[in-house]
Amino acid sequence: MPEPDTLPQDEHQTSTTERGSFVSASCSCGWHGPARRARGKAREDASAHTHSTGAE
């Protein structure tokens, strides 16, 4: 699999997953963010990931 920053922009599809009282962000490139208690913080993690890779 190519490095996340070399994937075409449309291949970065982020989502959040809830597990108990925690939520975490992940991306179709294989990236996973840390578990968070706040959904908004997990969304910020996903946004930071897509902006750092050049995808939006």
Buried (B, 14 or more C-beta within 10 A) or exposed (E): EEEBEEBEEEBBEBEBEEEEEEBBBBBBBEBEBEBBEEEEBBBBBBEEBBEEBEBE
